């Protein structure tokens, strides 16, 4: 995919952020759209179908967490990359962001060149995914369609946010194998993204709620495994 074909949506209530970040991304050749609050961001996302959304957390009308959840539940936007760009750096705020389905959490202030580098790293995943072989995997009663990011469990289709899907796909790739926490972070989030260890726990909890608690076993001090 060429740079000029990649669409990025910026959602922030600060005009200066929209202008500065928008300018730097446009200078790289990306097609950039903007929205000034969460509600407008959701509307623009549905209309423009962006590849990447960079969004603030604290905004009027609708905050970024709620907007992220709505976007994740919108058909056609399940796999859109979402990164929060915010001054809120607390652990609980980051956990809430990842829990809502975000792929990355970037803390302000950040230099434009560094942000552009992070954007390129995030978009690199799009290229890597395009290279992957189309694959449908059946593990017990669970069918995983890697091409369409779909899960069918006991005949019921389940929609999972991007990171939950990737985590499930990793664990089910080798049932009963214990995946170490550092391996999970590397395979699911990538080396370029710094996240806390609690992020894995949040995503495992969500999978237990949706797929079934019995399938996910914690190996204390090591990591997690999927069992049939």
N, C-alpha and C positions, 0 to 999 in steps of 0.2 A: 504494500500500500504506500503510495506516494504521500509526502508530507502535506501537500496542498489538498489531499483528499480527506485528511483527518480533521474532524470537527471537535472543538473544545468549547464547553460551556463554563463561563465564570459566573458564580453566584455570590454576591457580596453587597452589603448595604453601604460600603464606603466607596464613593465615586473615585477616589484617588487610587484605590486598589484595583478597581476595574480598569482604570486607564493605564496604570503602570504595567500591571501583569498582562493585560490585553495587548498593549503595545509590544512588549517583549516576545510574546508568543506569536503574534502576527508577523513580527520581524523574522521569525524562524520559518514562516511559510504556512502555519496552521490557519484554518478557518475558525475564527473566534466569535462566539456569541456571548452576550452578557444578560444578567438578570439581577435586580436589586433586592430581592428577598426570596425566601423559600418557596412561597406560593407561585411567584413568577418563574422561579427556577424549575419547578415541577412542570409547569405549563410549557416552558421553552424546551425542556428535555423531551416531552412527548412529541412536540412539533418538529424539533430539529434532529432528534435521534443522535446525539453526540457520542463520540468514542470515549471521551474523557470529560468528567465534570469536576471542577475545582470549586469547593464550596465553603463558606464561612459557617460557623456554628451558631453564634448569637446574631439573629436577624429579626426584624419586625415581621408581623403577620404570621410567619411560620418559620421556626428555627431550622437549622441544618439537619439535626437529628431526625425530625419528623419528615422533612423533605426527602432525606436519604431513604427512609423506610418506604415512603410512597413511591419513589422511583424504582426501588428494588422490587416492588410488587406490581409494577406496570409491565404488561406484556411487551416484549421487544427491548426492554431496558435492563433486564436481569443481569446481563453481562457487561453493561457499561462500567468502565473504571471510574470509581468515585474517590476523590481525595479531599480531605478537609484541610483548609488553610486557615488557621485561627490562632488568636492570641491565648486561647484557653489551653494551657499545657498540663493541667492536673491529670493524675492517673485515672480518676473516675470519669473525667470527660473523654479521655481517649478510649477507655473501655466502652463507654456509651456509643462512641462513634463507630468502633469496630462491631459492636453488638448490632448496630443499625444496618450494617452491611458495607461499611467503608473499606476500601483497599489500602488506604494510607492516611496518615495523620501528620500534617506538616505544621510546625509551630511558627508563628510570626514573632519577630520580624525575620525575613529571609532575603538574602540578596537575589535580585532578578536572575543573575546567571546561574546561581545554585538552584533556584526554582525551575529554570528551564532544563537543567540537567536531570532533576528529579522527574520532570514531565517526560523527558526522553526515556528514562528508565522504566517508567510506568507503561508508556506506549510500546516499549520493546516487547512487552508481553503479548500484545496484539499480533505482532509479527511471528513470535514463537508459536502461538496457538494456531496460526494459519498453516504452519508447517507440519503440525501434528497429524498423524494418520487418523482418519475417521474411525471411531471405535464404539461398539456397544458391548458392555460387559454385564454378565449376569452373575450375581453372587447370592446364593440362596434364593430368597424371594425378591431380591432387590435387583432391578435392571438399571444400569447407568449408561446413559447415552451421552458420551463425551462430546459429540459433535453439536448436539442441540442443547446441552446443559440441562438435561431432563433426568429426573429420577422417578421410577415407578416402584412402589413398595406394596407387595401383596395386591397388585392390580390397581392401586391408587396412585395417581400422579402427584408428585410433591414438587413444589417450586422452592429451590434453595438459592440463597444469595451466593454470589460468586465464590467467596472464600469457603463457605460451608461446603459447597459442591466440590471444590478442589481438595479440601481436607478429607471428605468422604471418599473421593476417588483414590486418594493416596492410601488411606488405611485399608480400603477394600482391594487394592491391587495385590496385596499379600495378606490374606486373612490369617490371624493368629500371630503374625509377626509384630514384634514390639518396635514401634517407630520412636526413636529418641526425640526429645523436644527440639533439640537443635536441628535435627534432620527435617522435622515438620516445618519449622520456621524457614529453613532454607528452601524447601521444595514448594511450599504454599505461598510464603510471603516474599521470598527472594532475598538475596544478600544486600540489595540496595535499600531495603526498607527496614527501619529499626522499630520493632514493636516489643512490648513487654511480654513476659511469659504468661501473664494472665490472659492475654488475648487468645491463646490456644484453649484455655479452660472455658472461656466464654463460648467459643465456637463448638467445642465438644458438648457443652450443656445444651446448646440449641439443637445439635444433631440428636442427642438423646431424647429430647422432647418430640422431635419429628419422626425419627426412624425407629426408636426403641432403646430404652436404657440398657437392656441386656446385651446389645451388640457392641458396646464400647466399654472396654476395661482399662482402668488406670493402673499402671505399674509405677508405684510410688518412687519418686526420685529418678525415674527413667523417662517414661513417656506414656503412649497409648497404643492399644491394639484393637482391631476389629475382630469379633468372633461371631460365628454362625450359630 
